[in-house]
Each structure stands twice: as C-alpha cells, then as structure tokens.
Amino acid sequence: MHSSHSQMDYPQYRHEPLPRGDFIRILHVDSSVNHRQPFCTFENIALNTRSHHYTAISYTWGDTKPVRQIPCSEGQFLSLSKTLSDLFDVLLRRGRSFTVWIDALCINQKEPTEKAHQVKLMGNVYSNAHMVLVWLGEEDYLSRMAFHYMRTDTEPPWFLSNAAMYRVDAMMALLSRRWFRRVWVLQEAILNPNTWVACGSDIIDFQTFKEAVKSLWTLEDAVEFFDVRYLAYRGLRCATRLYGLQSMFRETGKVPLESLFEAVLYSAATDSRDFVFAIQGIADFAELLPIPDYTVSVEKVFVDTAENILCKGTSLDLLSLCGLGPREQSSVFFSQRGRPQAHLPFELPSWVPDFRQPSFDDPIHICSKTGWDAGGAMRRRPLRSDSGLQVDVVILDRVTRLGHTIYTLPEGDLLELRCCFHSAHEIAHTLGDVSSHSVTDLVWKTLIMDMDLGERPAPARLGNAFTDLLRALDSGKSLRQIKTNEFYRNLRVRSDRWRPFASSHGYFGVTWPIVEVDDYVCLLPGCRLPVIIRPLNAGAVDNSEMISAYFIGWCYIHGIMHGEAINERREVQRIVLV
C-alpha cells in the first residue's frame, strides 16, 4: 500500500517497553491471501534463545521521510522510508512472509535509554540471526551489470552491454553506494558467516562479492578511481578494510581496537558517538570503551576512548591515527570535493583521534603486514594530566629539509610530479657521500614505503618502473601512458599528498604535508611507527623543563622501521602532548 496521505492520517505504531534483560523486537511481515496488503506484527524475543529465525538487515537509512504505511496490530500503522519500502517489495516478491530485525523499526528511536541498551546488544543481534542481508538499495543498469560479472565472470548479455561500460565502471558504481561508508557495517557484516549482498532483485553471497572487490586492486583500469575524492574509491578502501577485519574476527573471535578505529576513520555516521559505540560487539578489550550513552557529549566520548586505550591498554598504536596532519588532510579533502570543511563545534587534543574527519590511511594494517616496529616495547604507560597526555619519547632528530608535496591526481600537472621527484633527489643527496644509484634507491623505496600493493617488500622491478616513470615524465608522456606504470600506481596508494623530508642526522622519509622545518622526529616506545611532534617550548629540549608539543602524525623513515633506531642507546624522556 503506497500511500498519498500524510503520515498524520494514520495512527502511528507505538512501541511497548521491552522486558528487562537481553530482549529485542523482531518484525513479522505477512502478505498471505487473507490480506490485501502486508500486515506486520512485532514480537519480543530473548537473545539467549535461538528458537526464532530472523534476518538481520544491514543497510543505510537514507532519507527517513515516510513514503508508505503498513497496517499493524491494534489498528496502528508502521511508517516505511523509501529505502525500507523498496526492501519490503523485494522480500515480498520472494515469499508471502518474512521475519526481520531492522534497527529503525525494531528499536524505539525516540527513547535514548532503550536505544543505548539495544546498541550494547547489537553484536548478539547480528551473530544470532539466521542470516544477515546487506541491502544496497534499488537496482540500476550498472548494478545489474556488476552482479552479472560477479556471478559469471563473463561479459554481460547484449541487453546489458554498452561499449562505454566495463567491469571496473560497474563495480566502482556499486562501491560508491553509501552502505560501504557506514560505520555500523563494521560489525554487521563481520559477525555472521551467513551473509548475503542484495541490490534490488540481485543477490550474491558475501564471499563471492568479496573476491570480486579484491580483484579491482589488480586491474589496470581501476587506477582511474584511486583518488579519495571519488566515492567509489572510498567505498573500495572501506570494503577492503572490512574484509581484513573479517579475517581477524574469523581467526580469534575479536578484532584489535586500534585496527577497528583505523577502519572507523574511513566511515560515516549520523551520530558521531556511533564511531565508538558501533564497534563494541567485535572489539577486543571492549571494556576500555565507554558504555553507550547518547546523553554524553561527543567530545567526552572521543577523549575518554583515547585516554582509556592509551593509558590502560598495552599499545600506543592508536596515536598513529591521531595528529594535526590527518585533520589538515581532511580539510583539504573536503575543499577538493567542492565544499568547505563542516564546522566542528569543538577542537580535540592532538593526541585524540577525531573520527568526524575522514582519513584514508592504513598505518596499523601496514604494520601488521610488514612487521614494522620502530618504537619497540612500551616502558611506561602514558598519564593523563591537566596539561595533556604525558608520554615517553625518544627524540631522534630535527627536520631540516622539505621536498615538494606529492600529487598524482588524474587531472594534476605531471610537471608537478616531476618536480616532486627531483626535489626528493636533491634533499636525499644532502644526506651524505653516497652514489647516485644509492640515492635513487633510497628515494623510490621511501616514496612507496618499500612495499608493493600487496604490502610485500618492494621488488627490484619497482625500481626499474621508477626509472621508466622518470623518463616518461621527462619526455612529456601523457597521463594515459603514465598510469600504466606500476610504480605510479603504487605511489598513488602509498604517498599521494604526502611530503618527503630529511633531518640533520641523515634520516629520510615521508609524512603529512603539514610538517615544518624544526619539527622533531621521535620514537614512542609502544608505538610501531615513528612520529613527528612540534614543540611549543623548543628550549625545553636543552634543559630540565618538560616539553609540551603538538602531535603532527606518523611518518615513514627508511632504515628504521624494524627497530633499528630504538635498539641504539638513546635517552627516553617524558613529554606532554597537547
């Protein structure tokens, strides 16, 4: 029944309070011959029993304006948004009745206490479901083509063919849908092994979908999309990270907090507190996370989360997701999308990750793949004080030279990329009496962090590809020719919009473009990555006064990523991050 009447024409369904304990509502929808239209009823069930079969829906709310009213018990009506109305139509075409759990309908969204309690149960809701259905929305021409490719791995039939449409285009169009950037999917799509992906009438199992998405990284035509301004690329990054988390969960039943928050920084949420609340069902050390409470400020949720993990946990890796560098890049990202940075009502300390500002960075994932451990073991836990976060550091050196920021955008000036390479060579030449060949090796390995797209050690062929790329840029080759270069594709994923730097004692690396001369290169015992800090009282380095500093962000420095520097006898000192 698609209604043209306003919502107020119908008595709206009112949720009865749930029983005490771990109870949820499930929704039965029936369109048998006894009813001219679907009829729905809610049932309260205890989560500790598996006697009820229901499908948990993972979807994006979208526009919540009601477009349809479905009759319920006691003469009441249930309002459906366009997204849910489309979903109901598809499910009813597959059978006369179905039973689902849908957060917008099964949780009383107007009752904060119930909402907070149900959020704590969300992990069990999805893990206990008979099936999880990922609902991407209505189908269209490109989605039908993408599902055809995934099911058959062949060219689509003639009625889906078009000379301008290819496999990559269809898959990337699908990945641009909002579901992939929604923070709640991190647990919704991980917890249940029986997960399916649907778009309109098309449906496919999650494993087949996963393999199709992973294959995009190896397709040459996909490099066109490797730019965070494209929703499709953001979706690809989100999906790829989701699969990595799924593998961790399958192995141990939990996912490290730091890895989850790395994925959170790819995501979006209607309520910013959900960046923390949405991962509690799959996180290890979930007791370090604040209890879901929608009456607490966003700022307090973020700060308490960071303080608990850093001061009570066993690792400082969370700091690699923090800093002024990622926040500056987020502002650039927003401006490049043609809209100003959204006004943020408060400014967090530099040692607290700001989940409201998207970051497409993988430091924790890369450490796990490459075995990086620049900082070594934690010695003393940080301590929260009125002035900031007190933390142990080893100050390695001071930044003295900066190269050009790396730009590989499709419409970018290739001359600018050429200048970046030449400036990197110039500052690398200042590091000591080394041969041109050694400098070239240092530059190309540093620019791609000495790894290929699979996070394996960079093979020699990438050095040859770097030389070929330099020749191509010097000879004025077109972007179409440049993008086929393997080094160029690696560079776009690794260091696009980062900046090479050198230090007074010969360190060479890349970091966030906000880096400045006289910033300090440091190691943090307990953090696997080198970091950049900016002292507010630089004179304190030479006296007994404790240094106060902004945290800029992590960096890659060639030759110390596996602990080569921390093993030397170096002084550890306490500083305050503000």
C-alpha positions in Angstrom: 0.0 0.0 0.0 1.9 3.1 -1.2 0.0 6.0 0.3 -0.5 9.5 -0.9 -1.8 10.5 2.5 0.3 12.3 5.1 1.8 10.4 8.0 -0.6 12.1 10.4 -3.6 10.5 8.6 -2.7 7.1 10.2 -2.4 6.2 13.9 1.3 5.5 14.2 2.7 2.4 15.8 3.8 2.9 19.4 6.5 0.6 20.8 5.6 -1.1 24.1 8.6 -1.2 26.6 10.8 -4.2 26.2 11.1 -6.6 29.1 14.1 -6.3 31.4 17.2 -8.2 30.2 18.5 -9.0 26.8 15.3 -8.8 24.8 14.9 -7.4 21.3 11.9 -7.0 19.0 11.6 -8.8 15.7 9.2 -7.9 12.9 6.9 -10.4 11.2 5.5 -9.3 7.8 2.8 -11.4 6.2 1.1 -10.9 2.8 -0.9 -14.1 2.6 -4.2 -14.4 0.6 -6.1 -13.3 3.7 -4.7 -9.8 3.4 -4.9 -7.4 0.5 -1.7 -5.8 1.7 1.2 -6.7 4.0 0.4 -6.9 7.7 3.1 -6.7 10.4 3.4 -7.7 14.0 6.2 -7.2 16.5 7.4 -10.0 18.8 9.7 -9.6 21.8 12.3 -12.4 22.0 15.2 -13.2 24.3 18.6 -13.1 22.6 19.8 -16.1 24.6 17.5 -18.4 22.7 17.9 -19.5 19.1 14.4 -20.7 18.6 13.5 -17.7 16.5 14.7 -17.4 12.9 15.0 -13.8 11.7 17.1 -12.0 9.1 19.1 -9.0 10.4 19.2 -6.2 7.8 22.4 -4.2 7.3 21.5 -1.0 5.3 21.8 2.7 5.1 18.9 4.8 6.4 19.0 7.4 3.7 16.0 9.8 3.7 13.8 8.8 6.6 10.7 10.6 5.3 7.8 8.1 5.3 6.5 7.1 1.9 4.4 4.1 2.9 2.2 2.9 5.7 1.7 -0.8 6.6 -1.0 -1.8 9.0 -0.1 -3.4 12.3 -1.9 -4.8 15.3 -4.5 -2.7 17.2 -5.3 -0.5 14.2 -1.9 1.1 14.1 0.4 1.7 11.1 4.1 1.3 10.6 5.8 4.0 8.5 8.4 3.0 6.0 11.1 5.1 4.3 11.8 4.8 0.6 14.7 2.5 1.4 12.7 0.2 3.5 9.7 0.2 1.2 11.9 -1.0 -1.6 13.4 -3.7 0.6 9.9 -4.9 1.6 8.8 -5.1 -2.0 11.9 -7.3 -2.9 11.4 -9.6 0.2 7.7 -10.0 -0.6 8.4 -11.0 -4.1 10.5 -13.8 -2.8 7.8 -15.1 -0.4 4.5 -14.2 1.2 6.0 -13.6 4.6 9.3 -12.9 6.3 10.8 -12.0 9.7 13.4 -9.4 10.1 15.3 -7.2 12.6 15.7 -3.7 11.3 17.1 -1.1 13.7 14.9 1.8 12.5 11.8 -0.2 13.2 12.7 -2.6 16.0 14.3 -0.1 18.3 12.3 2.8 19.8 14.5 5.5 18.3 12.7 8.2 20.5 13.8 6.5 23.7 17.5 7.2 24.5 17.7 4.6 27.3 16.3 1.8 25.2 18.4 2.9 22.3 21.6 2.8 24.4 20.7 -0.7 25.8 19.9 -2.1 22.3 23.2 -0.8 20.9 25.0 -2.8 23.6 23.2 -5.9 22.3 23.8 -5.2 18.6 26.7 -7.7 18.3 24.4 -10.5 19.5 21.6 -9.4 17.3 23.6 -9.9 14.2 25.6 -13.0 15.3 22.3 -14.8 16.4 20.4 -14.0 13.2 19.7 -16.9 10.8 21.0 -14.7 8.0 22.4 -11.1 7.6 21.2 -9.4 4.4 23.3 -6.4 3.2 20.8 -4.2 1.4 22.4 -1.8 -1.1 19.2 -0.3 -2.3 17.4 -0.2 -5.6 19.0 -1.8 -8.7 20.0 0.1 -11.8 21.8 -0.6 -15.1 25.3 -0.6 -13.6 24.3 -2.7 -10.5 22.8 -5.4 -12.8 26.0 -5.4 -14.8 28.2 -5.7 -11.7 26.2 -8.6 -10.3 26.3 -10.3 -13.7 30.1 -10.0 -13.7 30.3 -11.4 -10.1 28.1 -14.3 -10.8 29.5 -15.4 -14.1 32.8 -13.7 -14.6 31.8 -13.2 -18.3 30.7 -10.4 -20.5 27.1 -9.4 -19.8 24.3 -10.3 -22.2 23.6 -7.9 -25.1 20.8 -6.0 -23.2 23.3 -5.1 -20.5 26.1 -4.2 -22.9 27.4 -0.8 -23.8 30.7 0.0 -25.4 31.4 2.7 -22.8 30.7 0.4 -19.8 33.3 -2.0 -18.4 33.7 -4.3 -15.4 35.5 -1.7 -13.4 32.9 1.0 -14.1 30.1 -1.2 -12.9 31.8 -2.4 -9.8 33.0 1.1 -8.8 29.5 2.4 -9.3 28.3 -0.2 -6.8 31.0 0.6 -4.3 30.0 4.3 -4.4 26.8 3.4 -2.6 26.5 4.8 1.0 26.4 1.4 2.7 30.2 0.9 2.3 30.9 4.1 4.2 28.5 3.4 7.1 30.3 2.8 10.4 27.8 0.2 11.7 28.6 -2.3 8.9 32.0 -3.0 10.6 30.2 -5.4 12.9 27.0 -6.1 10.9 28.9 -7.7 8.0 31.5 -9.5 10.1 29.6 -11.2 12.9 27.5 -13.7 10.9 29.0 -16.2 8.5 25.7 -16.5 6.6 25.8 -13.0 5.0 24.4 -12.1 1.6 24.6 -8.9 -0.5 21.4 -7.7 -2.4 20.8 -4.8 -4.7 17.2 -4.8 -6.0 16.3 -8.3 -7.1 20.0 -9.3 -7.4 21.6 -11.2 -4.6 25.0 -12.8 -4.1 26.9 -14.4 -1.2 29.4 -12.3 0.7 32.4 -14.4 -0.2 31.9 -14.1 -3.9 31.3 -10.3 -3.5 34.5 -10.1 -1.5 36.6 -11.8 -4.2 35.2 -9.5 -6.9 36.0 -6.4 -4.9 39.6 -7.5 -4.1 40.3 -8.2 -7.7 39.8 -4.5 -8.5 43.2 -3.6 -7.0 44.9 -5.6 -9.7 43.0 -4.2 -12.7 44.9 -1.5 -14.6 41.7 0.5 -15.5 40.9 0.8 -11.7 43.7 3.3 -11.2 41.5 5.9 -12.7 39.5 5.8 -9.5 42.4 5.8 -7.0 41.6 9.2 -5.6 39.8 9.7 -2.2 37.6 12.4 -3.7 35.8 9.7 -5.5 33.1 7.9 -3.5 33.8 4.7 -5.4 37.5 4.7 -4.2 36.4 5.4 -0.6 34.0 2.5 -0.9 36.7 0.3 -2.3 39.0 1.2 0.6 36.2 0.7 3.2 35.3 -2.7 1.7 38.9 -3.9 1.5 39.4 -2.9 5.2 36.2 -4.6 6.1 37.5 -7.9 4.6 40.7 -7.6 6.6 38.8 -7.2 9.8 36.6 -10.1 8.9 39.6 -12.4 8.6 40.9 -11.3 12.0 37.5 -12.0 13.5 37.3 -15.5 12.0 40.7 -16.3 13.5 40.2 -15.0 17.1 36.6 -14.0 17.5 37.6 -10.4 18.2 39.3 -7.5 16.4 42.0 -5.3 17.9 40.7 -1.9 18.9 43.3 0.0 17.0 42.5 -1.9 13.8 38.8 -1.1 14.2 39.4 2.6 14.8 41.6 2.6 11.7 38.6 1.4 9.7 36.3 3.8 11.6 38.2 6.7 10.1 37.1 5.6 6.7 33.4 5.7 7.7 30.5 8.0 8.3 27.9 8.1 11.0 24.7 10.2 11.6 25.6 10.4 15.3 29.3 10.9 15.9 29.2 8.9 19.1 28.5 5.8 17.0 32.1 5.9 15.8 32.9 4.4 19.2 29.6 2.6 20.0 29.3 0.8 16.7 32.4 -1.5 17.2 31.8 -2.8 20.7 30.4 -6.1 19.6 33.6 -7.2 17.8 36.3 -5.4 19.7 38.9 -7.0 22.0 39.4 -5.1 25.3 35.9 -3.7 24.7 35.9 -2.8 28.4 38.2 0.1 27.6 35.4 1.7 25.6 32.8 3.9 27.2 29.4 2.4 27.7 26.9 3.5 25.0 25.2 6.6 26.3 23.6 9.1 24.0 23.3 11.8 26.7 27.1 12.2 26.9 28.8 14.7 24.7 30.7 13.6 21.6 33.9 15.3 22.9 33.8 13.3 26.1 33.2 10.0 24.3 36.2 10.6 22.0 38.6 11.8 24.7 37.6 9.1 27.2 38.1 6.5 24.5 41.6 7.7 23.6 42.6 8.1 27.3 41.4 4.6 28.2 43.2 2.9 25.3 46.5 4.8 25.7 46.7 4.9 29.5 45.2 1.4 30.3 46.0 -0.6 27.2 49.1 -2.4 26.0 49.9 -0.4 22.9 50.3 3.2 21.8 49.5 2.4 18.1 46.3 4.4 18.4 48.5 7.6 18.2 49.3 6.7 14.6 45.6 7.6 13.9 45.9 11.0 15.6 47.6 14.3 14.9 47.2 17.6 13.2 48.4 16.1 9.9 45.3 13.9 9.3 43.0 16.8 10.3 44.6 19.1 7.8 44.3 16.5 5.1 40.7 16.1 5.9 40.1 19.8 5.4 41.9 19.6 2.1 39.7 16.6 1.2 36.5 18.5 1.9 37.7 21.5 -0.1 38.7 19.4 -3.1 35.2 17.9 -3.1 33.9 21.5 -3.7 32.5 22.2 -0.2 34.1 23.7 2.9 35.0 21.7 5.9 32.0 21.1 8.1 32.0 23.4 11.2 33.2 21.3 14.2 31.8 22.5 17.5 34.9 21.6 19.5 38.6 21.1 18.9 40.1 17.9 20.3 43.6 17.5 21.7 46.1 16.4 19.1 46.5 13.0 20.8 42.8 12.1 20.4 41.6 10.7 17.0 38.9 12.8 15.5 36.6 10.3 13.9 34.4 13.0 12.4 37.2 13.9 10.0 37.7 11.1 7.4 41.2 9.7 6.9 42.2 7.2 4.3 45.4 5.9 6.0 46.5 2.4 6.9 49.4 2.6 9.4 48.2 -0.2 11.7 47.2 -2.5 8.9 50.6 -1.9 7.2 52.5 -2.6 10.4 50.7 -5.9 10.8 51.5 -6.9 7.2 55.1 -5.7 7.1 56.3 -6.4 10.7 57.2 -2.7 11.3 58.1 -2.0 14.9 60.1 1.2 15.0 59.3 2.1 18.7 59.8 -1.2 20.4 58.2 -2.3 23.7 56.3 0.1 25.9 58.2 1.2 29.0 55.8 3.3 31.0 52.1 3.9 30.2 51.1 7.4 29.4 49.5 9.5 32.1 46.6 12.0 31.6 47.2 15.3 33.4 45.6 18.8 33.3 48.2 19.9 30.7 47.7 17.0 28.3 49.0 13.4 27.8 52.3 12.6 29.4 54.2 10.1 27.2 57.7 8.7 26.9 59.6 9.6 23.7 63.0 9.1 22.1 63.9 12.3 20.2 65.9 11.1 17.1 66.4 14.3 15.2 65.1 17.6 13.8 63.6 18.1 10.4 65.9 20.4 8.3 64.8 19.9 4.6 61.4 19.5 2.9 60.6 18.3 -0.5 57.6 19.1 -2.7 54.3 17.5 -1.7 53.5 14.5 -3.9 50.5 14.9 -6.3 49.4 12.1 -8.6 45.8 13.3 -9.3 44.5 12.4 -12.7 44.0 16.0 -13.7 47.2 17.1 -11.9 50.1 18.7 -13.7 52.6 16.0 -14.5 55.3 18.6 -14.4 54.5 19.0 -10.7 55.0 15.3 -10.1 58.3 15.5 -12.0 59.4 18.4 -9.7 58.5 16.4 -6.7 60.8 13.5 -7.7 63.6 15.9 -8.5 63.3 17.7 -5.1 63.3 14.4 -3.3 66.5 13.5 -5.1 68.0 16.9 -4.1 67.4 16.5 -0.4 68.5 12.9 -0.5 71.8 14.0 -2.0 72.4 16.2 1.1 72.4 13.2 3.5 76.0 12.2 2.9 78.6 11.0 0.5 76.5 8.4 -1.4 76.4 7.3 -5.0 73.7 8.4 -7.4 72.5 4.8 -7.6 72.1 4.6 -3.8 70.2 7.9 -3.7 67.8 6.7 -6.4 67.2 3.5 -4.4 66.6 5.5 -1.3 64.2 7.8 -3.0 62.0 5.3 -4.8 61.8 2.9 -1.8 60.9 5.7 0.6 58.2 7.2 -1.7 56.3 3.9 -1.7 57.4 2.9 1.8 59.4 0.0 0.4 56.4 -2.2 -0.4 54.2 -3.2 -3.3 50.4 -3.0 -3.4 50.2 -6.3 -1.5 52.2 -4.9 1.4 55.1 -7.2 0.5 58.7 -5.9 0.3 59.1 -3.8 -2.9 60.7 -6.0 -5.7 63.5 -4.7 -7.8 61.2 -4.3 -10.8 59.5 -1.3 -9.0 62.9 0.4 -9.0 63.1 -0.1 -12.8 59.5 1.2 -13.1 60.5 4.3 -11.2 63.4 4.9 -13.7 60.9 4.4 -16.5 58.5 6.8 -14.9 61.2 9.5 -14.7 62.0 9.0 -18.4 58.3 9.2 -19.3 57.8 12.4 -17.3 61.0 14.0 -18.8 59.8 13.1 -22.3 56.3 14.5 -21.8 54.3 11.3 -22.0 50.6 11.6 -21.5 48.7 10.7 -18.3 47.2 7.8 -20.1 50.7 6.4 -20.7 51.9 7.3 -17.2 49.1 5.5 -15.4 50.2 2.1 -16.8 53.4 2.4 -14.9 53.5 0.1 -11.9 55.5 2.5 -9.7 53.0 5.3 -10.4 50.1 3.0 -9.3 51.9 2.2 -6.0 52.7 5.8 -5.4 49.1 6.8 -5.7 48.1 4.4 -3.0 51.0 4.9 -0.7 52.2 8.6 -0.6 49.8 10.7 -2.6 49.7 14.1 -1.0 52.5 13.3 1.5 55.8 15.2 1.7 59.4 14.0 1.6 61.7 15.3 4.3 65.2 15.0 5.6 66.8 15.5 9.0 70.1 16.9 10.3 71.5 13.5 11.1 70.6 11.9 7.8 67.1 10.4 8.2 65.0 10.5 5.0 61.2 9.9 5.0 57.7 10.9 4.1 54.9 12.3 6.2 51.9 14.6 6.3 52.4 17.8 4.3 51.8 19.9 7.4 55.4 19.0 8.6 57.7 22.0 9.1 61.4 22.6 9.5 62.4 22.3 13.2 59.7 19.7 13.9 61.1 16.7 15.8 61.3 13.1 14.6 60.6 10.8 17.5 60.1 7.2 18.5 57.4 6.2 21.1 58.2 3.0 23.0 54.9 1.1 22.5 54.1 2.6 19.1 55.2 0.7 16.0 55.7 3.9 13.9 58.0 6.9 14.0 56.2 10.1 14.7 56.5 13.9 14.2 55.9 16.3 17.0 56.1 20.1 17.1 57.4 21.5 20.4 55.6 24.5 21.9 58.6 25.3 24.1 61.6 24.2 22.0 64.1 25.5 24.6 63.0 22.7 26.9 64.9 20.2 24.8 68.1 21.5 26.3 67.0 21.9 29.9 65.0 20.1 32.6 61.7 21.6 31.6 59.2 19.1 30.3 58.5 19.6 26.6 54.9 20.4 25.5 54.2 19.5 21.9 51.5 19.1 19.3 51.3 15.7 17.8 51.6 16.0 14.0 51.3 12.4 13.0 53.2 9.3 12.0 55.9 9.1 9.3 57.8 6.5 7.3 61.6 6.8 7.6 63.7 4.4 5.5 66.0 2.1 7.5 64.5 2.4 11.0 61.0 0.8 10.6 62.1 -2.5 12.1 63.5 -1.2 15.3 67.0 -0.3 14.0 67.0 3.1 15.9 65.3 2.0 19.1 68.0 -0.6 19.7 70.6 2.1 20.0 71.3 3.6 23.4 69.1 6.6 23.4 67.6 8.7 26.1 63.9 8.3 26.9 62.2 11.4 28.2 58.7 12.4 29.2 56.9 15.0 27.2 53.3 16.4 27.2 51.2 16.1 24.1 48.5 18.8 24.0 
